[in-house]
């Protein structure tokens, strides 16, 4: 209650100051990008333009969204020579747009010579005027580490914490919060239920924001002031939403589909965007699950949870195997529980799934479903047949369904022995899952999970479990589509 009361006190006493800043070179570059994108129109989705446009857009957004100098190496787009080479190639098909690109490249060349950013100057001045506890709020956790390094260089900003919106959900208030970028980029609670006695927000003068400000705390009338914009009121503007990075789900899916064209085993998947320009395919089958870390859990024993992949949302923390290959539960079950039986049991599991997959190739899901019903299955809907093919599926829920499958694939006289063998695998998986969970809980108790919350990614090593390297990732977004991919891709993060 005391922490909640502090938040209410912040809301009652808070003030909001908005500052609009300018930089001629960066404005020229940004307006050049806007004209180029407008000139391209739908051609921005052309595979010829994406390798050029996307890095330039990320560079521009990073400079709008974090206190980083224009020559910061971690955010730089491709080299000038490479961009000019691509511009010459594009000029044969898009002469007008190639000319616009040339202007953008010239602007980039000028910016890369500048080791400053007006945000840094603004923060130095604002921090000196607010000597209490302070934090700098940025939207993208990928820019946290570089921003911290830059703030540490100046004595006046060295004490400032760099935080992301997720960290502000905690019950803590600062004396001053300095918000970088458009207000529209942040959750409404940052301004409507503030975590600071004084909030100062800065954005470039040409970014059009226009966030509506509802009055959440009735007793707290807004007190906001805005420093006059020193630039020309009639200058061009760039809508804040248009500056945000865009996830090109279709392009990712097309690349994967092209590489999986000869895959012999496939499954429907959910494409999930992860922190740090990574993504992962999660199995979309009914009942498919994934291990997660819940930072909001009241008890440490509840930190590790297995949830349905259909319940994965932005902000979820997934625990994925990033080295060692394969599923860590499978590896643990085989080594510690199945032992000498592992090879034979896995071969039998693969055998009946391969035979069932052949039946599906021959008659389709609907045809196999109807045949299984005729053979005594009570749960042979098409979606369940697809689930039976999944490498994560071990056996059906009831023996009658499994017996029907065995009869269909020619193993009817052995169905009981196969049922028992699959039961051994299922039991070993459960034991392996419990063992890994215990080790994870011990390891998480030793780790500083604020790092995971801060940057959205944390590598975890379990010395007593043969799980390889594990990494916790924060989910950024989830594709609305369910592409079909090779099962070998499921659960393995990859760089975008």
C-alpha positions in Angstrom: 0.0 0.0 0.0 2.9 2.4 0.8 4.3 1.9 -2.7 0.9 2.5 -4.3 0.4 5.6 -2.2 3.7 6.9 -3.5 2.5 6.5 -7.1 -0.6 8.5 -6.2 1.5 11.1 -4.6 3.6 11.4 -7.8 0.4 11.8 -9.8 -0.9 14.5 -7.5 2.4 16.5 -7.5 3.8 15.8 -10.9 4.6 18.3 -13.6 5.3 17.7 -17.3 7.6 19.8 -19.4 7.9 19.2 -23.1 10.9 20.3 -25.1 11.3 20.3 -28.9 14.9 20.3 -30.1 16.5 20.8 -33.5 19.5 19.6 -35.5 19.7 20.8 -39.1 21.8 17.9 -40.5 19.5 15.3 -38.9 16.4 17.1 -40.0 17.8 17.1 -43.6 18.5 13.4 -43.5 15.1 12.6 -42.0 13.1 14.7 -44.5 15.1 13.1 -47.3 14.1 9.7 -46.0 10.5 10.8 -45.9 10.6 12.0 -49.5 12.3 8.8 -50.6 9.7 6.6 -48.9 6.9 8.7 -50.3 8.4 8.5 -53.8 8.7 4.7 -53.5 5.2 4.1 -52.3 4.4 0.4 -52.5 7.9 -0.3 -53.9 9.3 0.0 -50.4 8.2 -3.7 -50.1 10.3 -4.6 -53.1 13.1 -7.0 -52.2 15.5 -4.8 -54.2 14.9 -1.8 -51.9 14.5 -3.5 -48.5 18.3 -4.1 -47.9 18.8 -0.4 -48.4 15.7 1.2 -46.8 15.4 -0.9 -43.6 18.9 -0.2 -42.2 18.5 3.5 -43.0 15.1 3.6 -41.2 16.5 1.7 -38.2 19.4 4.2 -38.0 17.0 7.2 -38.1 14.7 5.7 -35.5 17.6 5.0 -33.1 18.7 8.6 -33.3 15.2 9.8 -32.6 14.7 7.3 -29.7 17.9 7.4 -27.7 20.6 9.8 -26.6 23.2 8.4 -29.0 25.7 10.4 -31.0 25.2 10.4 -34.8 28.4 8.4 -35.3 27.5 5.7 -32.8 29.0 2.5 -34.3 26.3 0.1 -33.0 23.5 1.7 -35.0 25.3 2.5 -38.3 23.7 1.4 -41.6 25.9 -0.2 -44.3 28.9 1.6 -45.6 28.6 4.5 -48.0 30.4 2.7 -50.8 28.0 -0.3 -50.5 24.9 2.1 -50.5 26.2 3.9 -53.6 26.7 0.6 -55.4 23.2 -0.4 -54.7 21.9 3.0 -55.7 23.6 2.7 -59.1 21.9 -0.7 -59.6 18.5 0.7 -58.5 18.9 3.7 -60.7 18.3 1.5 -63.8 14.8 0.7 -62.6 14.0 3.6 -60.3 15.9 6.7 -61.6 13.9 9.3 -59.7 14.0 7.4 -56.4 17.7 6.6 -56.9 18.3 10.4 -57.1 16.4 10.8 -53.8 18.5 8.0 -52.3 21.7 9.9 -53.4 20.5 12.9 -51.3 19.9 10.6 -48.3 23.4 9.1 -48.6 24.9 12.6 -48.7 23.0 13.4 -45.5 24.2 10.2 -43.9 27.8 11.0 -44.8 27.6 14.3 -43.1 25.9 12.8 -40.0 28.5 10.1 -39.6 31.1 12.8 -39.0 29.2 14.2 -36.0 29.9 12.8 -32.5 27.0 14.5 -30.7 23.2 14.4 -30.4 21.1 17.3 -29.0 19.5 14.8 -26.6 22.8 14.5 -24.8 23.1 18.3 -24.4 19.5 18.5 -23.2 20.0 15.7 -20.7 23.1 17.3 -19.3 21.3 20.5 -18.7 18.1 18.9 -17.4 20.0 16.6 -15.0 21.9 19.5 -13.5 18.6 21.2 -12.7 17.1 18.1 -11.2 19.7 16.8 -8.6 17.5 14.0 -7.1 17.0 10.4 -8.4 16.5 10.4 -12.2 16.0 8.0 -15.1 16.1 8.3 -18.8 13.2 6.4 -20.5 13.7 5.0 -24.0 11.4 2.8 -26.1 13.8 0.2 -27.5 15.7 -2.0 -25.1 18.2 -2.7 -27.8 19.5 0.8 -27.3 19.9 0.6 -23.5 23.5 -0.6 -23.3 24.8 2.0 -25.8 22.8 4.8 -24.1 24.2 3.9 -20.7 27.7 4.0 -22.1 27.1 7.4 -23.5 25.5 8.9 -20.4 28.4 7.6 -18.3 30.8 9.7 -20.3 29.4 12.9 -18.8 29.6 13.6 -15.1 26.3 15.4 -15.0 24.4 12.4 -16.6 26.4 9.5 -15.0 23.9 9.0 -12.2 20.9 8.6 -14.5 19.4 5.2 -15.0 18.3 4.1 -18.5 15.0 2.3 -18.3 12.3 0.9 -20.6 8.6 1.1 -20.2 8.4 -2.4 -18.7 10.6 -1.3 -15.8 8.3 1.5 -15.0 5.5 -0.9 -14.1 7.4 -1.5 -10.8 6.3 0.3 -7.7 9.0 2.9 -7.7 9.0 6.7 -8.3 11.9 8.9 -9.4 12.4 12.5 -8.7 12.7 13.2 -12.4 12.0 11.1 -15.5 13.4 12.2 -18.9 11.5 10.7 -21.8 13.3 10.5 -25.2 11.2 10.6 -28.3 7.5 10.9 -29.2 5.0 10.4 -26.3 2.9 8.2 -28.6 5.7 5.6 -28.5 5.1 4.9 -24.9 2.3 3.3 -22.8 -0.2 5.8 -21.6 0.6 5.2 -17.9 4.0 6.8 -18.4 2.2 10.2 -18.5 -1.3 9.4 -17.0 0.0 7.5 -13.9 3.5 8.9 -13.7 6.4 7.3 -11.8 8.2 10.6 -11.3 7.5 13.9 -9.4 8.7 15.7 -12.6 8.5 14.4 -16.1 10.4 16.0 -19.0 9.9 14.8 -22.5 12.0 15.8 -25.5 11.6 15.1 -29.2 12.9 16.5 -32.4 10.8 19.5 -33.6 9.9 17.8 -36.9 8.3 14.8 -35.2 4.5 15.1 -35.2 3.2 13.5 -32.0 -0.3 14.6 -31.0 -0.9 12.2 -28.1 -4.2 12.7 -26.3 -4.0 13.1 -22.6 -6.9 11.7 -20.6 -7.2 12.7 -17.0 -6.8 9.5 -15.0 -6.3 11.0 -11.6 -9.1 13.5 -11.0 -7.3 15.3 -8.2 -4.3 15.9 -10.4 -5.0 18.6 -13.0 -2.3 18.5 -15.7 0.4 21.0 -15.4 2.3 20.9 -18.7 4.6 23.5 -20.3 6.2 23.3 -23.7 9.3 25.2 -24.7 8.6 27.2 -27.9 9.9 25.5 -31.0 12.9 27.5 -32.4 12.3 26.1 -35.9 10.0 27.4 -38.6 6.3 26.6 -37.8 5.7 25.8 -41.5 8.5 23.2 -41.8 7.8 19.6 -42.9 7.0 17.1 -40.2 7.3 13.3 -39.8 4.5 11.4 -38.2 5.7 9.7 -35.0 4.1 6.4 -36.0 5.9 6.4 -39.4 9.3 6.4 -37.7 8.7 3.2 -35.8 10.4 0.1 -37.1 8.1 -2.2 -39.1 8.1 -6.0 -38.8 8.0 -7.4 -42.3 6.3 -10.7 -41.5 5.7 -11.6 -45.1 9.4 -11.2 -46.0 10.5 -13.4 -43.2 7.9 -16.0 -44.0 8.9 -16.0 -47.7 12.6 -16.5 -46.9 11.8 -19.4 -44.6 9.4 -21.0 -47.1 12.0 -20.8 -49.8 14.6 -22.6 -47.7 12.1 -25.2 -46.5 10.8 -26.1 -49.9 12.4 -29.6 -49.7 11.6 -30.3 -46.1 10.2 -33.7 -45.5 8.5 -33.0 -42.2 6.7 -29.8 -41.5 4.3 -28.2 -39.1 2.2 -25.1 -38.7 4.0 -22.5 -36.6 3.7 -19.2 -34.9 6.4 -16.7 -35.9 7.4 -14.7 -32.8 9.6 -11.6 -32.8 12.1 -11.6 -30.0 14.2 -8.9 -28.3 17.5 -8.2 -30.1 16.5 -8.6 -33.8 15.8 -12.3 -33.4 12.7 -14.5 -34.1 11.6 -18.0 -33.4 9.0 -20.4 -34.8 6.8 -22.0 -32.1 4.6 -25.0 -32.8 1.0 -23.9 -33.4 -0.6 -27.3 -32.8 -3.3 -27.5 -30.2 -1.7 -28.3 -26.8 1.8 -27.2 -27.8 3.6 -25.4 -25.0 6.7 -23.4 -24.2 8.7 -22.7 -21.0 8.5 -19.1 -19.8 9.8 -16.9 -17.0 7.3 -14.8 -15.0 9.0 -11.8 -13.5 5.8 -10.8 -11.8 5.3 -14.0 -9.9 4.7 -13.5 -6.2 6.7 -16.6 -5.2 10.0 -17.6 -6.6 8.7 -21.1 -7.1 6.2 -19.7 -9.6 8.8 -18.0 -11.7 9.0 -20.9 -14.2 5.8 -21.7 -16.0 4.9 -23.7 -19.1 2.2 -22.1 -21.1 0.4 -22.9 -24.4 2.1 -21.3 -27.4 -1.3 -19.8 -28.3 -1.0 -17.8 -25.1 2.3 -16.2 -26.0 2.0 -12.4 -26.1 4.2 -9.3 -26.4 6.0 -9.0 -23.1 6.1 -12.8 -22.4 9.6 -14.1 -21.5 10.4 -17.3 -23.4 13.1 -19.7 -22.4 14.7 -21.2 -25.5 17.7 -23.4 -26.1 20.4 -21.5 -28.1 23.1 -24.1 -28.2 23.4 -27.8 -28.1 20.7 -28.6 -30.7 17.3 -30.1 -30.3 14.8 -29.9 -27.5 16.5 -29.7 -24.0 13.7 -31.8 -22.5 14.3 -34.6 -25.0 18.1 -34.5 -24.4 17.6 -34.6 -20.6 15.0 -37.4 -20.8 17.2 -39.5 -23.0 20.4 -39.1 -20.9 19.1 -39.3 -17.4 15.9 -41.3 -17.6 15.6 -43.4 -20.7 19.3 -44.1 -20.9 20.0 -47.4 -22.8 16.3 -47.6 -23.9 16.4 -44.1 -25.6 17.6 -45.2 -29.0 15.0 -48.0 -29.4 12.1 -46.0 -28.0 12.9 -43.0 -30.2 13.1 -45.3 -33.2 9.6 -46.7 -32.5 8.2 -43.2 -32.0 9.7 -42.1 -35.3 8.4 -45.3 -37.0 4.7 -44.8 -36.3 4.8 -41.1 -37.0 6.5 -41.7 -40.4 3.9 -44.3 -41.3 1.1 -42.0 -40.3 2.7 -39.1 -42.3 2.8 -41.3 -45.4 -0.9 -42.0 -45.0 -1.6 -38.2 -44.8 0.5 -37.6 -47.9 -1.6 -40.3 -49.7 -5.1 -39.4 -48.5 -4.8 -36.0 -46.9 -5.8 -35.0 -43.4 -9.5 -35.4 -44.0 -9.1 -38.8 -45.6 -7.0 -40.0 -42.7 -9.4 -38.5 -40.2 -12.4 -40.4 -41.7 -10.4 -43.7 -41.8 -9.4 -43.3 -38.1 -13.1 -42.7 -37.2 -14.0 -45.9 -39.0 -11.3 -47.7 -37.1 -12.7 -46.7 -33.7 -11.2 -43.3 -32.9 -13.4 -40.8 -31.1 -11.1 -37.8 -31.5 -9.8 -38.0 -35.1 -10.6 -34.5 -36.2 -8.2 -33.1 -38.8 -6.5 -30.8 -36.2 -5.9 -33.8 -34.0 -4.4 -35.8 -36.8 -2.0 -32.9 -37.5 -1.1 -32.8 -33.8 -0.3 -36.6 -33.9 2.3 -35.8 -36.6 4.0 -33.3 -34.4 7.4 -34.3 -33.0 6.3 -32.9 -29.6 3.4 -35.4 -29.6 4.2 -38.7 -27.9 0.9 -40.6 -27.9 -2.8 -39.8 -27.9 -4.8 -39.0 -24.7 -6.7 -42.3 -24.7 -5.7 -45.8 -25.9 -8.6 -46.1 -28.4 -7.3 -43.3 -30.5 -3.8 -44.7 -30.5 -5.1 -48.2 -31.4 -6.9 -46.8 -34.4 -3.7 -45.1 -35.6 -1.7 -48.3 -35.2 -4.3 -50.3 -37.2 -4.3 -47.7 -39.9 -0.5 -47.8 -40.3 -0.3 -51.6 -40.2 0.9 -52.0 -36.6 -2.4 -53.0 -35.1 -1.2 -56.3 -33.6 1.5 -54.4 -31.7 -0.4 -51.4 -30.6 -0.3 -52.3 -26.9 3.5 -52.6 -26.8 3.8 -49.3 -28.7 1.4 -47.7 -26.3 3.5 -48.8 -23.4 6.8 -47.7 -25.0 5.3 -44.2 -25.8 4.2 -44.2 -22.1 7.9 -44.6 -21.1 8.9 -41.6 -23.2 6.0 -39.5 -21.8 7.0 -40.4 -18.2 10.7 -39.6 -18.9 9.7 -36.2 -20.4 7.8 -35.4 -17.3 10.6 -36.3 -15.0 13.1 -34.4 -17.2 10.8 -31.3 -17.1 10.6 -31.4 -13.3 14.4 -31.8 -13.1 15.1 -28.9 -15.4 12.6 -26.7 -13.6 14.2 -27.3 -10.3 17.6 -26.4 -11.7 16.2 -23.3 -13.3 14.6 -22.1 -10.1 17.9 -22.5 -8.3 19.8 -20.6 -11.1 17.2 -17.8 -11.3 17.6 -17.2 -7.6 21.3 -16.6 -8.2 20.8 -14.2 -11.1 20.0 -10.5 -11.3 16.8 -10.6 -13.2 16.7 -6.8 -13.5 19.1 -7.3 -16.4 16.4 -9.5 -18.2 13.8 -6.9 -17.5 16.1 -4.0 -18.6 17.4 -5.4 -21.9 14.9 -8.2 -22.6 17.5 -11.0 -23.0 19.5 -13.1 -20.6 21.8 -16.1 -21.2 21.4 -18.9 -18.6 23.7 -21.8 -18.0 22.7 -24.9 -16.0 25.8 -26.7 -14.9 23.9 -29.8 -13.6 21.6 -30.2 -16.6 22.6 -31.2 -20.1 20.5 -28.6 -21.7 23.2 -26.7 -23.6 22.9 -22.9 -23.6 19.5 -21.4 -22.6 18.5 -17.8 -23.3 15.5 -15.9 -22.0 14.0 -13.6 -24.5 11.2 -11.0 -24.2 8.6 -11.3 -26.9 8.2 -8.1 -29.0 5.4 -9.2 -31.4 3.6 -12.2 -32.7 2.7 -12.7 -36.4 -1.0 -13.0 -37.2 -0.3 -15.8 -39.7 0.7 -19.4 -39.1 3.2 -20.4 -41.8 4.2 -24.1 -42.4 7.9 -24.7 -41.7 10.2 -27.6 -41.3 9.9 -29.1 -37.8 13.7 -28.7 -37.4 13.1 -24.9 -37.1 10.7 -25.1 -34.2 12.0 -23.6 -31.0 15.3 -22.4 -32.4 15.9 -18.6 -32.4 17.4 -17.1 -35.5 18.8 -13.6 -36.4 16.7 -11.4 -38.7 
